[in-house]
Amino acid sequence: MNAFTEAGRGGQGADSRADPTPDLAVALAAVVGAAHVLTTAADMARYETEWRRNYPGRARAVVRPGSTEEVSRVVAACAAAGVPIVPQGGNTGLVGGSTPDESGTEVVLSLDRMRAVRSVDPLDRTLTIEAGCTVLEAQAAAEAAGRLFPLSLASEGSATVGGVVSTNAGGEQVLRYGNTRELVLGLEVVLADGRVLDLLTALRKDNTGYDLKQLFIGAEGTLGVVTAATFKLFSRPRQVVTAWVAVRDPQAAVQLLSLLTDALGERVTAFELIGDGPLGLVLRHGTPGMRAPLGAVSPWSVLLDVSEASALVDPRPSVEQVLSAAMEEGVVLDAALAASETQALAFWALREHVPEAQRLEGPSIKHDISVPISRIPDFIERAGHALQQAMPGIRIVCFGHVGDGNLHYNQSKPEGMADADFRARENAVHDIVHAAAAELNGSISAEHGIGRQKQDAFLTYKSPVAIDTMARIKHALDPAAIFNPGRVLPRARVDSLTPF
């Protein structure tokens, strides 16, 4: 056993994280420069926990390569030493997939220095960008070329390209443009032995064997390190109609989505359901000047965007017509259309501030489920009833991307309950919510992934054959379990494989 591992196990030198295996430390410093091998507690602190501070850990070192070649050499050095690697992007995840465990044996491989925009091609409508760039930087690079990078999410200022690829992030415009998996044309990935798999391409069609890039999208860094990606770009919308709509109930929201889609087709770009719980939190904890767009807070609201790339077609009259007809039918109770881009941004700020507002409110339990769109009302009713029976007074913070069946179905503690008592019942709450999603042929994770948090539910609700197939893929690509061991699949599950 090398000194690097023994120090992490609490033996002599366990309190000193400044002396990883000397040979490995020298090798890593030779690759990336001594300044980019962090070993002190102060330097590593921000890499050792995510923004909610639910999964703090102890890294043996943090390594910050500046190029794909450096990533390759770092991975090869760690593999030779038998040292596990935790790839990390913007560290905005919610399921404990991007932070080290408490053993002190894992090296965090941060891609935050790899920020180059390698190419933007307006004619091919592609963007090739390195993994450490933020989503916001990708948007800016596309905009500078007169194109649209459509991925948009609340954490876009810190979430990185590599992170959204590794988690198959969705965001607010999935309804029109699809999630990350549908936006990626090609990837560059460093494999467990340090080799570089160059799958970067601008091709829309390539039928030469297996589509290998799909293995790494949504794999949460367990199969390889994504160092760059080529994305599809789109025409920038010339006109966007943003509306805040009070609806009768979740069933009415689903009906409104259908009416809008029938009338406007793919122009319906975003369609977010927001309960009074999350909106109330935002108005309580948000910035001064935030207010409910319709005055009073409705039990259920929809925030929607309809966009049009042509300057010759104005979608606003069609949106108004649909909303007017829906109001006559009692589906819509009230509506406000943004009169300016500033007002539209104010509407969206209410939605995007929900995660931070819930954090400021105190401890919360988060879920990221999906069900068939038509079953969203059933899920909200079933899960809400079961939770209130199990914990009277629990506060439901329900919001999300109704257009693709994905709800962020979160909970805050009942008034007066101690934080510790609420946290102690977290597993019971997870069981109720996940069971309700499974009963409706849904998924326990729509876009946040599995990480460490959802492993038990993953193993419970995923097909055993699917689990076995995933474990075999992991074993084939990473036989020594160098990448993110114990995330997504338990290490014991991969090690217990028997031949086909």
C-alpha positions in Angstrom: 0.0 0.0 0.0 1.5 3.4 -0.9 1.9 6.3 1.4 -0.7 8.3 -0.5 -3.4 5.7 0.4 -2.2 5.1 4.0 -2.3 8.8 4.8 -6.0 8.9 3.7 -6.8 5.9 5.9 -6.0 7.8 9.1 -2.5 6.4 9.8 0.6 8.3 10.5 0.4 11.7 8.7 -3.5 11.5 8.4 -3.8 15.2 9.4 -1.2 16.3 6.9 -2.6 16.5 3.4 0.4 18.3 2.0 2.4 15.2 1.4 0.8 12.8 -1.1 2.9 9.9 -2.4 6.2 11.7 -3.3 6.6 10.1 -6.7 3.0 10.9 -7.7 3.2 14.5 -6.3 6.4 15.1 -8.3 4.8 13.6 -11.4 1.7 15.7 -11.2 3.6 18.9 -10.5 5.8 18.1 -13.6 2.7 17.9 -15.7 0.6 20.9 -14.5 3.1 22.9 -12.6 3.5 23.0 -8.8 1.1 25.9 -8.5 -1.8 23.8 -9.8 -1.4 20.9 -7.4 -3.2 22.0 -4.3 -2.7 20.1 -1.1 -3.4 22.5 1.8 -6.8 22.5 3.5 -7.3 26.2 2.7 -6.6 25.8 -1.0 -8.7 22.7 -1.4 -11.7 23.8 0.6 -13.9 25.1 -2.2 -13.3 21.9 -4.2 -14.3 19.6 -1.3 -18.0 20.5 -1.0 -20.8 21.5 -3.3 -22.9 24.7 -2.9 -25.5 23.1 -0.6 -22.7 21.7 1.6 -24.5 18.4 1.8 -21.5 16.3 0.6 -18.3 17.6 2.2 -15.2 15.4 1.8 -11.5 15.4 2.1 -9.4 15.4 -1.1 -5.9 14.1 -1.0 -5.0 16.8 -3.6 -6.7 19.0 -6.2 -5.1 19.0 -9.6 -5.9 21.7 -12.2 -4.6 20.7 -15.7 -4.7 23.3 -18.4 -5.0 21.2 -21.5 -6.2 17.8 -22.8 -2.7 16.6 -22.9 -2.2 17.5 -19.3 -5.4 15.7 -18.3 -4.2 12.6 -20.2 -0.9 12.6 -18.3 -2.6 13.3 -14.9 -5.0 10.4 -15.4 -2.2 8.1 -16.5 -0.1 9.0 -13.5 -3.0 8.5 -11.0 -3.9 5.2 -12.7 -0.3 3.9 -12.4 -0.4 4.8 -8.7 -3.8 3.3 -8.1 -5.2 6.6 -7.0 -8.9 7.4 -7.7 -10.0 10.5 -9.5 -13.1 12.7 -9.0 -13.6 14.8 -12.1 -15.1 18.2 -11.2 -16.6 21.0 -13.2 -18.4 24.0 -11.7 -19.4 21.9 -8.6 -23.1 22.9 -8.8 -24.4 19.3 -8.6 -27.0 18.2 -6.1 -26.4 14.5 -5.6 -22.8 14.2 -4.3 -21.3 13.2 -7.6 -18.5 15.8 -7.9 -17.0 16.0 -4.5 -14.5 13.7 -2.8 -15.5 11.3 -0.1 -14.2 11.5 3.4 -11.4 9.0 3.0 -8.8 11.5 1.9 -7.5 9.2 -0.8 -9.2 10.8 -3.9 -7.6 13.3 -6.2 -10.0 16.0 -7.4 -9.4 16.7 -11.1 -10.7 20.2 -11.7 -11.2 21.3 -15.3 -11.6 25.0 -14.3 -8.4 26.1 -16.2 -9.6 24.6 -19.5 -11.7 27.5 -20.8 -10.8 27.8 -24.5 -13.5 28.3 -27.2 -11.8 26.2 -29.9 -14.1 27.1 -32.8 -17.5 28.6 -33.6 -18.9 28.0 -37.1 -22.0 29.9 -38.0 -22.6 28.0 -41.2 -22.2 24.5 -39.7 -24.0 25.9 -36.6 -21.5 24.4 -34.2 -19.5 25.4 -31.2 -16.5 23.5 -29.9 -15.6 24.5 -26.4 -13.5 23.2 -23.6 -15.0 21.6 -20.5 -14.1 24.3 -18.0 -16.1 27.0 -19.8 -19.3 27.9 -18.1 -22.7 27.6 -19.8 -22.9 31.4 -19.8 -19.6 31.6 -21.6 -20.9 29.1 -24.2 -24.0 31.3 -24.7 -21.8 34.4 -25.2 -19.5 32.7 -27.7 -22.6 31.6 -29.7 -24.1 35.1 -29.5 -20.9 36.7 -30.7 -21.3 34.6 -33.9 -25.0 35.5 -34.3 -26.2 32.1 -33.1 -28.0 30.6 -30.1 -26.6 28.1 -27.6 -29.9 27.1 -26.1 -29.0 25.4 -22.9 -30.1 27.6 -20.1 -30.3 26.9 -16.4 -30.3 28.8 -13.1 -26.6 27.9 -12.4 -25.4 28.8 -15.9 -22.9 31.3 -14.5 -21.0 28.6 -12.7 -22.1 25.3 -14.2 -19.5 24.1 -16.8 -19.7 22.6 -20.2 -18.1 19.4 -18.9 -20.5 19.2 -16.0 -23.6 19.6 -18.0 -22.4 16.9 -20.4 -21.5 14.6 -17.6 -25.0 15.0 -16.0 -27.0 15.4 -19.2 -28.4 18.6 -17.9 -31.8 19.8 -19.1 -32.7 23.4 -18.2 -35.5 25.7 -19.2 -35.6 25.3 -23.0 -35.6 21.5 -23.3 -39.1 21.7 -24.7 -37.9 23.2 -27.9 -34.2 22.3 -28.2 -33.8 19.1 -26.2 -31.5 18.3 -23.3 -27.7 18.1 -23.4 -27.7 14.7 -25.0 -29.6 16.1 -28.0 -27.4 19.1 -28.3 -24.0 17.3 -28.4 -22.5 16.4 -31.7 -19.1 15.2 -30.5 -16.9 14.8 -27.5 -13.2 14.6 -26.5 -12.7 12.3 -23.6 -9.7 11.1 -21.6 -10.0 7.3 -20.8 -9.0 5.5 -17.7 -5.5 4.6 -19.1 -4.8 8.2 -20.2 -5.6 7.7 -23.9 -7.6 10.5 -25.6 -10.8 9.4 -27.4 -11.3 12.1 -30.0 -15.0 12.1 -31.0 -15.2 15.8 -31.8 -17.2 16.3 -35.0 -19.6 18.7 -36.6 -21.4 15.9 -38.5 -25.1 15.5 -38.0 -25.0 12.1 -39.5 -22.4 9.4 -38.9 -23.4 5.8 -39.0 -20.0 4.2 -38.5 -20.5 1.8 -35.7 -21.5 2.5 -32.1 -22.3 6.1 -31.1 -19.6 6.1 -28.4 -20.2 9.7 -27.2 -23.6 8.7 -25.8 -21.8 6.5 -23.2 -20.2 9.5 -21.6 -23.2 11.9 -21.6 -24.9 11.5 -18.3 -22.2 9.1 -16.9 -21.3 11.6 -14.2 -17.6 11.2 -14.7 -17.6 7.5 -14.0 -16.4 6.4 -17.5 -14.0 9.1 -18.6 -13.1 12.8 -18.3 -14.8 15.0 -20.8 -12.4 17.7 -21.9 -14.2 19.3 -24.8 -17.5 19.1 -26.7 -19.0 20.2 -30.0 -22.6 21.5 -29.7 -25.3 22.3 -32.1 -26.2 26.0 -32.4 -29.5 27.5 -33.6 -30.9 30.7 -35.1 -31.3 33.4 -32.5 -34.9 34.2 -31.9 -36.0 37.6 -33.3 -39.1 37.8 -31.1 -39.9 36.2 -27.7 -43.2 36.4 -26.0 -43.0 35.8 -22.2 -46.1 35.3 -20.1 -46.9 34.7 -16.5 -50.2 32.8 -16.3 -52.3 31.8 -13.3 -53.9 28.5 -13.9 -56.7 26.6 -12.1 -54.5 23.6 -11.1 -51.8 21.4 -12.5 -54.3 19.7 -14.8 -55.1 23.1 -16.3 -51.4 23.7 -16.8 -51.1 20.4 -18.8 -54.2 21.5 -20.9 -52.7 24.9 -21.6 -49.4 23.3 -22.8 -51.4 21.2 -25.2 -53.4 24.2 -26.5 -50.3 26.3 -27.0 -48.4 23.4 -28.7 -51.4 22.8 -31.1 -51.5 26.5 -32.0 -47.8 27.3 -32.1 -45.9 24.1 -32.5 -42.2 24.2 -31.8 -42.3 27.9 -31.1 -43.3 27.0 -27.5 -39.8 27.1 -26.0 -40.3 27.0 -22.3 -43.2 26.0 -20.0 -42.5 26.1 -16.3 -45.0 25.2 -13.6 -44.6 27.1 -10.3 -46.5 26.5 -7.1 -47.3 29.1 -4.5 -44.8 27.5 -2.2 -41.7 28.3 -4.2 -43.0 31.7 -5.3 -43.7 32.6 -1.7 -40.1 31.7 -0.8 -38.7 33.9 -3.6 -40.8 36.8 -2.6 -39.6 36.4 1.0 -35.9 35.9 0.3 -35.5 37.5 -3.1 -33.9 40.8 -4.0 -35.8 44.1 -3.2 -38.3 44.9 -5.9 -39.3 41.3 -6.7 -43.0 41.0 -6.8 -45.7 38.6 -8.1 -46.5 39.5 -11.7 -50.2 39.3 -11.1 -50.3 40.9 -7.8 -51.8 38.1 -5.7 -50.0 34.8 -5.5 -52.0 32.1 -7.3 -51.8 28.5 -6.0 -50.4 27.5 -9.4 -48.7 29.6 -12.1 -47.1 28.9 -15.5 -44.1 30.9 -16.8 -43.8 30.4 -20.6 -41.8 31.6 -23.5 -42.8 31.4 -27.2 -40.0 32.4 -29.5 -39.8 33.1 -33.3 -36.7 33.2 -35.4 -38.3 35.1 -38.3 -38.8 38.9 -38.1 -41.8 38.5 -40.4 -43.9 36.4 -38.0 -45.3 37.9 -34.8 -46.3 35.1 -32.4 -47.9 37.5 -29.9 -51.4 37.6 -31.3 -51.5 33.7 -31.4 -50.4 33.6 -27.7 -53.0 36.1 -26.8 -55.7 34.2 -28.6 -54.8 30.9 -26.9 -54.7 32.5 -23.5 -58.0 34.3 -24.1 -59.7 31.0 -25.2 -58.3 29.2 -22.2 -59.5 31.9 -19.9 -63.0 31.5 -21.3 -62.8 27.7 -20.6 -61.7 28.3 -17.0 -58.3 26.8 -17.6 -56.5 30.1 -17.2 -57.5 32.5 -14.4 -55.3 35.5 -15.2 -52.3 36.3 -17.4 -49.7 39.0 -17.9 -47.6 39.2 -21.0 -44.2 40.9 -20.6 -44.2 44.3 -22.2 -40.4 44.5 -22.5 -37.3 42.4 -22.3 -36.7 43.9 -18.8 -40.1 42.7 -17.6 -39.5 39.3 -19.2 -36.2 39.0 -17.3 -38.0 40.0 -14.1 -40.5 37.1 -14.6 -37.7 34.6 -15.2 -35.7 35.9 -12.2 -38.6 34.7 -10.0 -38.2 31.2 -11.4 -34.4 31.1 -11.3 -34.2 32.3 -7.7 -36.2 29.4 -6.3 -33.2 27.1 -5.4 -31.4 29.9 -3.6 -34.6 31.1 -1.8 -35.2 27.5 -0.5 -31.6 27.3 0.7 -32.1 30.5 2.6 -35.3 29.2 4.1 -33.4 26.4 5.8 -32.9 22.7 5.3 -34.7 21.2 2.4 -35.1 17.8 0.7 -34.8 17.9 -3.1 -36.1 15.6 -5.8 -35.7 15.7 -9.6 -38.4 13.3 -10.9 -40.1 12.9 -14.2 -43.4 11.3 -15.2 -45.3 11.3 -18.5 -46.7 14.8 -19.0 -50.3 13.7 -18.7 -49.5 12.2 -15.2 -48.1 15.3 -13.6 -51.3 16.2 -11.9 -51.6 12.6 -10.6 -48.1 12.7 -9.2 -48.6 16.0 -7.4 -51.8 14.8 -5.8 -50.4 11.4 -4.8 -47.1 12.5 -3.5 -48.6 15.5 -1.7 -51.2 13.4 0.1 -48.7 10.8 1.1 -46.3 13.3 2.5 -48.9 15.2 4.5 -50.0 11.9 6.0 -46.4 11.0 6.9 -45.4 14.5 8.1 -48.3 16.9 8.7 -47.4 20.5 7.8 -44.6 19.6 5.5 -44.2 22.4 2.9 -44.1 21.4 -0.7 -41.9 23.4 -3.0 -43.0 22.2 -6.5 -41.8 23.8 -9.7 -40.2 22.6 -12.9 -40.2 21.9 -16.6 -43.8 20.6 -17.2 -43.1 20.7 -21.0 -40.9 17.6 -20.6 -42.5 16.0 -17.5 -39.7 17.0 -15.1 -40.6 18.4 -11.7 -38.3 19.7 -9.0 -40.5 18.4 -6.2 -38.8 19.7 -3.0 -39.8 19.9 0.6 -39.1 22.3 3.4 -39.7 21.5 7.1 -43.0 22.1 8.8 -43.2 25.3 10.9 -41.7 24.7 14.3 -39.9 21.4 13.5 -36.3 21.2 14.5 -33.8 21.0 11.7 -32.3 17.8 13.0 -35.7 16.1 13.2 -36.5 17.1 9.6 -33.2 15.8 8.3 -33.7 12.5 10.2 -36.8 11.8 8.2 -35.2 12.6 4.8 -35.0 8.9 3.7 -38.6 8.4 4.4 -39.5 11.4 2.3 -37.4 10.2 -0.5 -39.1 6.8 -0.4 -42.5 8.4 -0.7 -41.6 10.6 -3.6 -39.7 8.0 -5.5 -42.5 5.4 -5.1 -45.1 7.9 -6.4 -43.0 8.6 -9.5 -42.3 4.8 -10.1 -46.1 4.0 -9.8 -46.7 6.4 -12.7 -43.9 4.9 -14.8 -41.6 7.8 -14.0 -38.0 8.3 -13.2 -36.3 9.1 -9.9 -33.9 11.4 -11.7 -34.6 13.5 -14.7 -31.5 15.7 -15.0 -29.6 15.8 -11.7 -28.2 12.3 -11.9 -27.6 9.6 -9.3 -24.2 10.5 -7.6 -24.2 9.2 -4.1 -27.5 10.4 -2.9 -29.8 8.3 -5.1 -28.0 5.0 -5.3 -30.5 3.1 -3.1 -33.4 4.3 -5.2 -31.5 3.7 -8.4 -30.9 0.1 -7.5 -34.5 -0.3 -6.3 -36.3 1.1 -9.4 -33.9 0.5 -12.3 -34.2 -2.8 -14.1 -31.7 -5.4 -12.8 -30.7 -6.1 -16.4 -30.0 -2.4 -17.0 -28.0 -2.2 -13.8 -25.9 -5.2 -14.8 -25.3 -3.8 -18.3 -24.2 -0.5 -16.8 -21.8 -2.2 -14.4 -20.3 -4.2 -17.3 -19.7 -1.0 -19.3 -18.1 0.6 -16.3 -15.9 -2.5 -15.8 -14.9 -2.5 -19.4 -13.9 1.1 -19.7 -12.6 1.6 -16.1 -11.6 -1.9 -14.8 -9.6 -0.4 -11.8 -12.5 1.9 -10.9 -10.2 5.0 -11.1 -13.0 7.4 -12.1 -15.5 8.5 -9.5 -15.6 5.2 -7.7 -18.8 4.6 -5.7 -20.8 7.2 -7.6 -23.8 6.1 -9.7 -23.0 2.3 -9.2 -21.7 1.0 -5.9 -18.2 -0.2 -6.1 -19.2 -3.6 -4.8 -21.7 -4.0 -7.7 -19.0 -3.6 -10.3 -16.5 -5.7 -8.5 -19.0 -8.6 -8.1 -19.4 -9.1 -11.9 -19.4 -12.5 -13.3 -18.8 -13.2 -17.0 -21.7 -13.3 -19.4 
